[in-house]
Amino acid sequence: MNGPGIQLTLAPELRLFAPPNRRAERVPTTTDGASSIGHVVESAGVPLTEVGRLLVDGHEVPLSYVPREGESVEVLAVDRPQQVTGAPLRFLLDVHLGTLARRLRLLGVDAAYENEDIGDPALATRSAAERRVLLSRDRGLLRRRELFAGAYVYSDNPDEQLRDVLGRFAPALTPWTRCTACNGPLEEADKDSVGDRLEHGTQRSYDVFARCVACDRVYWRGAHHARLERIVVDAVAEFGGGAG
């Protein structure tokens, strides 16, 4: 680029997207004089899914604004909780976020998940077709224009990932109402109706069951229940929702 020079300031939480030599508080940036501020921000490495307000010399501007010589541009992160308009809040997770998908489903959050790598174009197309917020750690995927909406998952730790998504979007939590395997709704099931699919020890030890309406999977409070209960209790305590 060989045009106007501006001062670009990224919010602290956005600087990780920039190259190491451009993570200072204020970075002199040369533009081409025609590109929008949205293009300039993306060129700095920041996915627009992570961008909130844009301020030029203290005044808010749209992504389409073309910066001029000497202006100071401040890029803020998205507000939390982030509002998603145009559809009910639902998520789509890429192949690398399986544990996060299961934990969201455990909490009753609608979280579709691709357990195979179907490719960026197909994921983006599904996000648009089903109007789901795509969650990913792939910055390139989040730059695809056909996305309905997207969000970068900042950690590779499942506990931190869950807190990040719940804090950012504040979805309604209805624990124990969704199948962790397929995302379908759960309904109560009596022992007689599911008995032919249970081991003898399970039939003898448990009386409360649920069944997935979509895939017919059967659930009961087995050996892993205490660990799952801890995830639910902690999430509800911090982010609200009704325990199921």
Salt bridges, closest charged atoms under 4 A:
GLU42 OE2 - ARG143 NE 3.71
GLU42 OE1 - ARG145 NH2 2.77
GLU50 OE1 - ARG168 NH1 2.66
GLU71 OE2 - ARG68 NH2 3.60
ASP110 OD1 - ARG132 NH1 2.83
GLU114 OE2 - ARG126 NH1 2.61
GLU130 OE2 - ARG126 NE 2.96
GLU130 OE1 - ARG132 NE 2.78
GLU146 OE2 - ARG144 NE 3.01
ASP159 OD1 - ARG103 NH1 2.40
ASP164 OD1 - ARG80 NH2 2.79
GLU187 OE2 - ARG211 NH2 2.25
ASP196 OD1 - ARG197 NE 3.95
ASP207 OD1 - LYS191 NZ 2.80
ASP216 OD2 - ARG197 NH1 2.80
ASP216 OD1 - ARG211 NH1 2.69
GLU229 OE1 - HIS225 NE2 3.34
ASP234 OD1 - ARG230 NH2 2.88
GLU238 OE2 - ARG163 NH2 2.29
